[in-house]
C-alpha cells in the first residue's frame, strides 16, 4: 500500500474519532482504532493510536481543563499506574483473540455496573476510582480501548459531560504517554504522521460546536452508546481472531 493511500485511510477515521472524543470524552479508539490496526498492523496500529490519543487529549484539554475533577483524576491515575505496565507486559505473551475478549468483557461489565444505580455504588469513591483506573490502564495498554472503563466510572458518579470530558482526557493522556514509554513509537512514514496530526486538528475543531448543541440527557446517552460500542467491538474483534 502506497504512502498516500495509507495517509487517507488513516486521516478519515481519525478525524471522525477526534470529533466524537471532543464531544463525549472518548471516541478515537472506537472509531479510529480498528482502522489503524487494519491499515498499519496490530502493534503499529495500537502504538500509533496511543501517540494520536496523547496529542488529542492535549488539544481537547486546551479548551476544557477548567472543569477537570482533579481529585478523581488522581485516584484513577493511581490505579492506571499499575494497570498500564501489566497490560503492556501481557501484549505478545498471550494469544490476541482471548486477550481482546477478556478486556472487552471487563469494559462491558464496568459499563453495566455504572448504569445500575444499586450496583453503581461499587464504582464510587476512592476504591472505585483506583479499580476503574487499574482496569482502564490494563485494557488501554493491551488493546488500546481504556476509555469505556473511565466512562463507566464517570457515569457511576453521575458526572455531566462538562466535567467528564476534561477529566477523561487527563487520565487518557497519562495512560497513553505511559504506554508509549513502555512500548515505544512506531516507525511510520512521515506522511502518515502528518495525516494523523491534521485529522486531529480538524476533528477537535468540528467537535466543539457539536458538543455545545447536545443537551445533558442526550449527552449522557451518547457517552453510554460510545463506551458500549467500543467495548463490544473489542469482544467481536477478539472472537474474529480466534
C-alpha positions as CSV (number, residue, x, y, z in Angstrom):
1,X,0.0,0.0,0.0
2,X,1.5,3.4,-1.0
3,X,2.1,6.2,1.5
4,X,-0.6,8.5,0.0
5,X,-3.4,5.9,0.3
6,X,-2.3,4.9,3.8
7,X,-2.4,8.6,4.8
8,X,-6.0,8.9,3.6
9,X,-7.1,5.7,5.2
10,X,-5.7,7.0,8.5
11,X,-6.9,10.6,8.3
12,X,-10.7,9.9,7.7
13,X,-11.4,7.7,10.8
14,X,-9.0,9.7,13.0
15,X,-10.9,12.9,12.2
16,X,-14.2,11.3,12.9
17,X,-12.9,9.8,16.2
18,X,-11.4,13.1,17.3
19,X,-14.8,14.8,16.7
20,X,-16.5,12.2,18.8
21,X,-13.9,12.4,21.6
22,X,-14.2,16.2,21.8
23,X,-18.0,15.7,22.1
24,X,-18.2,12.8,24.6
25,X,-14.7,12.4,26.1
26,X,-13.8,9.3,24.2
27,X,-14.1,8.0,20.6
28,X,-10.8,7.9,18.8
29,X,-10.0,4.4,20.0
30,X,-13.5,3.3,19.0
31,X,-13.7,4.9,15.5
32,X,-10.0,5.1,14.6
33,X,-8.6,2.1,16.4
34,X,-9.9,-0.7,14.2
35,X,-8.9,1.2,11.0
36,X,-5.4,1.9,12.4
37,X,-4.9,-1.8,13.2
38,X,-6.3,-2.9,9.8
39,X,-4.1,-0.4,7.9
40,X,-0.9,-0.5,10.0
41,X,-1.0,-3.8,11.7
42,X,-1.7,-4.7,15.3
43,X,1.4,-3.5,17.0
44,X,2.0,-0.3,15.0
45,X,-1.7,0.5,14.9
46,X,-2.1,0.4,18.7
47,X,1.1,2.4,19.3
48,X,0.1,5.0,16.7
49,X,-3.3,5.2,18.3
50,X,-1.5,5.8,21.7
51,X,0.5,8.6,20.1
52,X,-2.5,10.2,18.5
53,X,-4.5,10.0,21.7
54,X,-1.7,11.8,23.5
55,X,-1.9,14.8,21.2
56,X,-5.7,14.7,21.1
57,X,-6.0,14.8,24.8
58,X,-3.8,17.9,24.9
59,X,-5.9,19.6,22.2
60,X,-9.2,18.8,24.0
61,X,-7.8,19.9,27.4
62,X,-6.7,23.2,25.9
63,X,-10.3,24.4,25.9
64,X,-11.9,22.3,28.7
65,X,-9.3,21.9,31.5
66,X,-11.0,24.3,34.0
67,X,-13.8,21.8,34.6
68,X,-11.5,18.9,35.4
69,X,-12.1,16.9,38.6
70,X,-8.5,16.7,39.7
71,X,-9.1,14.5,42.8
72,X,-10.9,11.8,40.8
73,X,-8.3,12.0,38.0
74,X,-5.5,11.4,40.6
75,X,-7.3,8.4,42.0
76,X,-7.9,6.9,38.5
77,X,-4.2,7.5,37.6
78,X,-3.1,5.7,40.8
79,X,-4.8,2.6,39.6
80,X,-3.6,3.1,36.0
81,X,0.0,3.2,37.2
82,X,-0.4,-0.5,38.0
83,X,-2.6,-1.4,35.0
84,X,-0.6,0.1,32.2
85,X,2.7,-1.8,32.8
86,X,0.7,-5.0,33.4
87,X,-1.2,-4.7,30.1
88,X,2.0,-3.8,28.2
89,X,3.8,-6.8,29.6
90,X,1.0,-9.2,28.5
91,X,0.8,-7.9,24.9
92,X,2.6,-10.6,22.8
93,X,2.7,-13.1,25.6
94,X,-1.0,-14.0,25.4
95,X,-3.0,-15.0,22.3
96,X,-4.6,-11.9,20.8
97,X,-8.1,-13.3,20.5
98,X,-8.7,-14.4,24.1
99,X,-7.0,-11.2,25.4
100,X,-9.3,-9.0,23.4
101,X,-12.4,-11.0,24.6
102,X,-11.3,-10.6,28.2
103,X,-10.6,-6.9,28.1
104,X,-13.7,-6.1,26.1
105,X,-15.8,-8.1,28.6
106,X,-14.3,-6.2,31.5
107,X,-15.2,-3.0,29.9
108,X,-18.8,-4.2,29.3
109,X,-19.0,-5.3,32.9
110,X,-17.9,-1.9,34.1
111,X,-20.4,-0.1,32.0
112,X,-23.2,-2.4,33.2
113,X,-22.2,-1.7,36.8
114,X,-22.3,2.1,36.2
115,X,-25.8,2.2,34.7
116,X,-27.5,0.1,37.5
117,X,-27.9,2.5,40.4
118,X,-27.8,-0.1,43.2
119,X,-24.6,-1.7,41.8
120,X,-23.0,1.5,40.5
121,X,-22.1,2.4,44.1
122,X,-19.3,-0.2,43.8
123,X,-17.6,2.2,41.4
124,X,-17.9,5.3,43.6
125,X,-15.4,6.8,45.9
126,X,-11.7,6.3,46.1
127,X,-11.7,2.4,45.8
128,X,-13.9,2.6,42.8
129,X,-11.7,5.2,41.1
130,X,-8.5,3.2,41.7
131,X,-10.1,-0.1,40.5
132,X,-11.5,1.6,37.4
133,X,-8.1,3.2,36.6
134,X,-6.3,-0.1,37.0
135,X,-8.6,-1.9,34.6
136,X,-8.6,1.1,32.2
137,X,-4.8,1.2,32.1
138,X,-4.6,-2.6,31.6
139,X,-7.2,-2.5,28.8
140,X,-5.7,0.5,27.1
141,X,-2.1,-0.8,27.1
142,X,-3.2,-4.3,25.8
143,X,-5.9,-3.3,23.3
144,X,-6.0,0.5,23.0
145,X,-9.5,0.9,24.4
146,X,-9.3,2.1,28.0
147,X,-11.9,4.8,27.5
148,X,-15.0,2.7,28.3
149,X,-13.8,2.0,31.8
150,X,-13.2,5.6,32.5
151,X,-16.6,6.4,31.1
152,X,-18.1,3.7,33.4
153,X,-16.6,5.4,36.4
154,X,-17.8,8.9,35.3
155,X,-21.4,7.5,34.7
156,X,-21.4,6.0,38.2
157,X,-20.6,9.4,39.7
158,X,-23.4,11.0,37.6
159,X,-21.0,13.5,36.1
160,X,-22.2,15.7,33.2
161,X,-20.1,16.0,30.1
162,X,-18.7,19.3,31.1
163,X,-16.6,17.7,33.8
164,X,-16.3,14.2,32.4
165,X,-14.6,15.3,29.1
166,X,-11.6,17.0,30.6
167,X,-11.2,14.6,33.5
168,X,-11.2,11.7,31.0
169,X,-8.6,13.5,28.9
170,X,-6.2,13.9,31.9
171,X,-6.4,10.1,32.6
172,X,-6.2,9.1,29.0
173,X,-3.2,11.4,28.5
174,X,-1.3,9.8,31.3
175,X,-2.2,6.3,30.2
176,X,-1.2,6.8,26.6
177,X,2.1,8.5,27.5
178,X,2.9,5.6,29.8
179,X,2.0,3.1,27.1
180,X,4.3,4.9,24.7
181,X,7.2,4.9,27.2
182,X,6.8,1.2,27.7
183,X,6.2,0.2,24.0
184,X,7.9,3.0,22.1
185,X,6.8,5.0,19.0
186,X,6.0,3.1,15.8
187,X,8.3,3.5,12.8
188,X,5.9,5.0,10.2
189,X,6.2,7.2,7.1
190,X,6.3,11.0,7.8
191,X,3.1,11.4,5.6
192,X,1.2,9.1,7.9
193,X,2.2,11.1,11.0
194,X,1.2,14.4,9.2
195,X,-2.1,13.0,8.1
196,X,-2.9,11.8,11.6
197,X,-2.0,15.2,13.2
198,X,-4.0,17.2,10.7
199,X,-7.0,14.9,11.2
200,X,-6.9,15.5,14.9
201,X,-7.0,19.3,14.5
202,X,-9.9,19.1,12.1
203,X,-11.8,16.7,14.4
204,X,-11.4,18.8,17.5
205,X,-12.4,22.0,15.6
206,X,-15.6,20.2,14.4
207,X,-16.3,18.7,17.8
208,X,-16.6,21.9,19.7
209,X,-19.8,23.2,18.0
210,X,-21.3,19.7,18.1
211,X,-20.7,19.4,21.8
212,X,-22.5,22.7,22.5
213,X,-25.6,21.6,20.7
214,X,-26.1,18.4,22.7
215,X,-28.1,18.6,25.9
216,X,-27.2,16.8,29.2
217,X,-29.6,13.8,28.8
218,X,-28.7,13.2,25.1
219,X,-25.0,13.7,26.0
220,X,-25.1,11.0,28.7
221,X,-26.8,8.6,26.3
222,X,-24.2,9.3,23.7
223,X,-21.4,8.7,26.1
224,X,-23.1,5.4,27.1
225,X,-23.6,4.4,23.5
226,X,-20.0,5.2,22.5
227,X,-18.5,3.4,25.5
228,X,-20.7,0.3,25.0
229,X,-19.9,0.1,21.3
230,X,-16.2,0.4,22.0
231,X,-16.3,-2.5,24.5
232,X,-18.5,-4.7,22.3
233,X,-16.3,-4.0,19.2
234,X,-13.3,-5.3,21.2
235,X,-15.1,-8.5,22.1
236,X,-16.1,-9.0,18.5
237,X,-12.5,-8.3,17.3
238,X,-11.3,-11.0,19.7
239,X,-13.9,-13.6,18.5
240,X,-12.9,-12.9,14.9
241,X,-9.3,-13.5,15.6
242,X,-9.8,-16.9,17.3
